[in-house]
Amino acid sequence: MTTSRRDFVKGSLAALAATPLTSFALTRPALAALNVRTDRPWEEEFRNQVRGETIVRTVNLPNCTGSCGWNVVVKDGVVTRVEPPLDYPDDAYNPRGCMKGQTYHRRVYSPGRIKYPMKRVGARGAGQWKRISWDEAFDFVASEIKRISEKYGANTVWVYPPVPATGLVKQGAGFRFAAVNGFGLGTFYNWYGDLPIAHPMTWNVQTEEHEFKDVLDTNYAIIWGSDVVQTRMPDAHFFADARAKGVKLVYISPYFDPTASWVDEWVRVRQGTDGALALGLCHVVVKRGMVDEAHLRRTTSGPLLVRDDTAKYLKASDVATDGDPKVFMVWDPAQRRAVPDTYFSDAPALTGSFDVMLKDGKTVRCTTGQSLFLKTLDDYDPKTVSEITGVPAETIERLAVEYASAKPASIWAGTGINHWYHGDLIGRSVIALAMLTGNIGRNGGGVSPWAGQYLMRLNPTDYFFPKKSPDKPDRYAAVPLDTAYVVNGPTETMANKEKLWRQIRCIWAAGGNLLGEASDQSNLMRKVLPQIELIVSPEIEMSTTAQLADIILPVVSWYELPFDITTTPAHPYIQLVEGSLPPMYEAKTDIEIYYEVCKRLGTGDVYKYNHPKPVIELLLETGGPKVKGITFERLQKERVIRVNLPSSPYASFTEEIEGKKKFTTASGRQELYKDEDRFIQFGEQLPVHKEPHVATPWGPSKVWKEAKKERNPLAEKYPLVYHARHTRWSVHSSWRTTDEILKLDDIGQPLLELNPADALKRGLTAGDWATAYNQHGYVKARVKLRESVPPGAVVIYFGWQREQIREGHWNALTHNAINPIHEIYFIPNVWGPVSGHFDQLCEVKKA
């Protein structure tokens, strides 16, 4: 006899019902709940909760590299919640998002939401406003811009630009606005300190990195100066996934932050000495014979000959009257003479010094770039590097061997190594380690600097800078002025100073909370602001910049955009942004605002666009091979589409390393050796360690053997290194006033974090009000004691609006001294002064 599961359960329940009640038995009311009911009124209540909902798939657009898709759920015209759509074609990218994206709709309905145009009627910053109509706003802005242009020149109207990939239509509209009117245009990527200038120096690219998924192909991963657990929340899981596969994760950082608690090994390095550590690792790799010579000989500047007399590369024009000055020379051991370089050849000598006869009959000694680098590395033995960095010599030895043995091995470098006066040297040193071991240009390898959502993955030139005539190459162009010079003024070594420098008179804050978030706040407030006659702030919420503006223009939230497209370096997809709400209050899109102002300036026909759809079509049609085959209609259907890339997962320089094409540098190779005059002047042809420009107890900006003989007099007065860092609770100043997020962030206000030993010396206890100060400015905040902060340092997490700060400003202590090496060329957002705002000292006292 067999008994079905259903009969067994029914029989068991019947037996249970007949059993006398005990303290352990089910009561009869409880048993009644098991009876089948025909009426189920609660089901209708649940149905009513979702009845009438609509769901729109869109993307959140902060500058965090996440570019996360969200399903926005709307009922009765109100966003009720958002959910991850789980629709990325590669399931490794599902789900995406964080608590900030989960609460963006709170910002849409924020009490600080700007609802209508407002004009300042009181003193700047006094908070006295008059509501005006859009026509009044457009007329006022246009008339003031005309007045300023006639008096000072159109290039003194300066557009502070946004990061374009966070919304190519809305953000690109600001670039087009500046171009068609001949206005000034600022920089963002290097001003933030995000630009890893070692990349254009080495590879002649703005930035190149692997997509996050590629960490799954590595055998060993170094996370260097990037707190990925806090700042790359949608993609940090890839590192956890790699670790689960047995990949060792090493984290190099001065601070025991969330990422340090999450890896296999944390290496604490003295602030600003990461370059010395990288060169120490290189030293060990060379001494242990673990160098990938084929990689160096075929693809790097290693075999190129450098003249001993001038420190310049030997060129074909040096050795022959008809020689090409653009052709580099190498030594051919078989022919025993200097010959023109052939890319990806195994023939040239990688090391050695050789006598070469010049075209005038004289003989000059030449040395390969690799031999010069090996000589440089003699100064970075583990013992010396340990003395510089505080990392034990045995740890340096072991890490170097582990990294070089694990090929492919990857480095994921953050802005922590960019935000220094000598960040270029640090970056070049880290790249040198990957070069020596042959880890460039292969999946699972590379040096990937996660530094912002700059990567557009298409060519936007026709939209940003339209042609003046369809048949001619001439384009409308803005007049660039690097933001570093706007804040600091010009330097003697500024590139194109005569052509580019001018005192700006109008700031159009197109993107970023410039007057509330930017470095060098003291200079910005004291020197720049009094010179500005008009500040225009298109904003969603009342930011610090808006509070200091002369006119505020309400713009739509991301959920009110008709359409846009977005990309990111974090993953290889282009995504459609579609609004789930009509524009709220009197808000307008950025593109509409620019169009209306252009009409009043007489350039409306040139500006042309006031709706995103035709712009998206233009961007896709003219965007180049990466978006070939991708149309607006296809995006509407698929929402998220992988762009056309040479590898999957995408890894930088795979084609160059395979010999399929050259690098775009002057030599066609990876250039570790640089021979421009200023590199030679400062002794930086090859990467070396120089002490921080300010934040060191030793001789500032000097190589170690010189620096260790001196004491930094500024460090006697201000003995603590001051760092304002990113946090998980905001994207810069966005979300800083969102209640749900604010409640999660400790006590919801700025905190000065000190090591208990430093606090004890200053008579400070947790919760005390204290002031951090230096020669530039100060900030007052409560004290938090943390062993994770090394002795001799102060940390404050940034992004706060001015009304949230007791006194001063967290960036009032920073000053962006301009490194002349960064001024050799000026290519906006590619080669220019990089913010070194980590390179600061301070003192802290009880308030």
Secondary structure, 3 states (H helix, E strand, C coil): CCCCHHHHHHHHHHHHHHCCCCCCCCCHHHHHCCCCCCCCHHHHHHHHHHCCCEEEEEECCCCCCCCCEEEEEEECCEEEEEECCCCCCCHHHCCCCCHHHHCHHHHHCCCCECCCCEEECCCCCCCCEEECCHHHHHHHHHHHHHHHHHHHCHHHEEEECCCHHHCHHHHHHHHHHHHHHCCEECCCCCCCCCCCCHHHHHHCCCCCCCCHHHHHHCCEEEEECCCHHHHCCCCCHHHHHHHHCCCEEEEECCCCCCCCCCCCEEECCCCCCHHHHHHHHHHHHHHCCCCCHHHHHHHECCCEEEECCCCCECEHHHHCCCCCCCCEEEEECCCCEEEECCCCCCCCCCCCEEEEECCCCCEEEEEEHHHHHHHHHCCCCHHHHHHHHCCCHHHHHHHHHHHHHCCCEEEEEEHHHCCCCCHHHHHHHHHHHHHHCCCCCCCCCCEEEECCCCCCCCCCHHHHCCECCCCCCCECCCEECCHHHHHHCCCCCCCCHHHHCCCCCEEEECCCCHHHHCCCHHHHHHHHHHHCCEEEEEECECCHHHHCCCEEEEECCHHHCCEEEECCCCCCEEEEEECCCCCCCCCECHHHHHHHHHHHHCCHHHHCCCCHHHHHHHHHHHCCHHHCCCCHHHHHHHCEEECCCCCCCCCCCHHHHCCCCCCCCCCCCECCCCCCHHHHHCCCCCCCCECCCCCCCCCCCCEHHHHCCCCCHHHHHCCEEEEEECCCCCECCECCCCHHHHCCCCCCCCEEEECHHHHHHCCCCCCCEEEEECCCCEEEEEEEECCCCCCCEEEEECCCCHHHCCEECCCCCCCCCCCHHHHCCCECCCECCCCCCCCCEEEEEEC
